[in-house]
Amino acid sequence: MNMFCQVDNEGFPHWNGIDFMRFWFLPNNHRFLTGENYLWAYKASFLVYNRSRIIKIAREEKIPPFLLAGVAAAEVGGTPERLKGYGVLQFRQLIEFLINTDNKWSNAVSVGAVAIQLRAVAETLGLDPSQLSSLQQFQLSTCLLNNEFNLRIVAQHLKQLIFADYPNTNTEILNDEQIILAGSRYNRGTQRIKQDFIDSIHASKGDPMREYSSYGRRILEKKKTLNHILGIKE
């Protein structure tokens, strides 16, 4: 029995090896949906299929739905989902066992359609990542294959990231800077200070510093499109 969730494999088809080959090895073709055209079609389809779930979860967790949708659009597709939870994770656990070290490397594995590190999942649930057993890591990775659980954890994590930079703010109504920082920290983590990201936002085009905030800026740039997909009127 899984201590974190009820395992449910139903829902939107997970990105698998066939999807990966159709995206990676075939040329871009809009008509036949191959190459990057297939990847973007898959991302859009994921949002459409899950839009009611995304809106519901975002509103329950009190964050803008387009922020959750933007992270989802950035993360879904790419590496076969089950490979990360049923291959990469076990390989890293084995190496850690053989060299008798802590679980930081295995906790860095990103799992789920909307990829999120096991470390971040544990912290979001109020658990100490360093105390996760191999079984608990595996159970969490299995739960993350459930899109409801996956999206809920991502939404909760985003809310925590917002509060990390803007304590006591109304997370339902965010300005552009807050959206960019929340998205960028989802991608970059919490190690850098807030001012680094703000400086990145205002850096000149071509400045390498701009890369720190690129993830969040892309979400903001797609706000209108994301809300249109979700059926939300601005």
C-alpha positions, 0 to 999 in steps of 0.5 A: 500500500502506498502511504502517500496516495491512491495509485491511479494510472488512468488519465491523459496518456503518459509520455512514453518511448514511442512519443520520445522517438516521434519527437526526437528522431523524426523531422519537424512536420506540422501535417504529420505531427513529428519532431518539435511539432509533436512535442508542442501538440502534446503539451497543448493537448495535456493542458486541454485535457487537464484544464478543469483540473488545473483551474480547480487545483490552482483556485483551491491552492490560491494561485493563478491558474495560468501560472500552474498551466505555464509550469505544466506546459514547460515540463510535460514531454521530453523524457519518458515519464516511467523511465525517471521513476522506474529506472533513473531513480533506482540507478541513483539509489543503487549508486548511493547504496554502494558508496554509502552516501546520503540520498541527495542525488536520488532526491534530485530526480524529477518525476511526473508529467509536470516534472518536480524533484523528489526533494521538492515534493518531500519539502512541500509535504512537510517531510525531511528529504534526507530522511526519505527511505528508498521505498518512500522515494519510490512511492512518491515517484509512483504517486507523481504519475497520477496527474491529480497528485502531480498538479496538486504538489506542483501548485502547493510548491509554487505557493511556497516559492511565492511566500519565500520571496513575498511573505503575506502576499495575496497569492491569488493576485500576483504582479508580473515580477512575482509571476516571473520569480515564482516560475524561475524559482521552480526551475532554478530553486531557492539557493539564489537571493531574490535580488539576483532574479530581480536584477536578471529581469532588468538586465539588458538583452544578451546579458547572461544574467537574463537566463536566471529569469527566462523560465518565469518570463516565458510563462508571463509572455504566454499568459494570454495564450495559456488563459485562452487554452484554459478558457479564462477571460482576462 
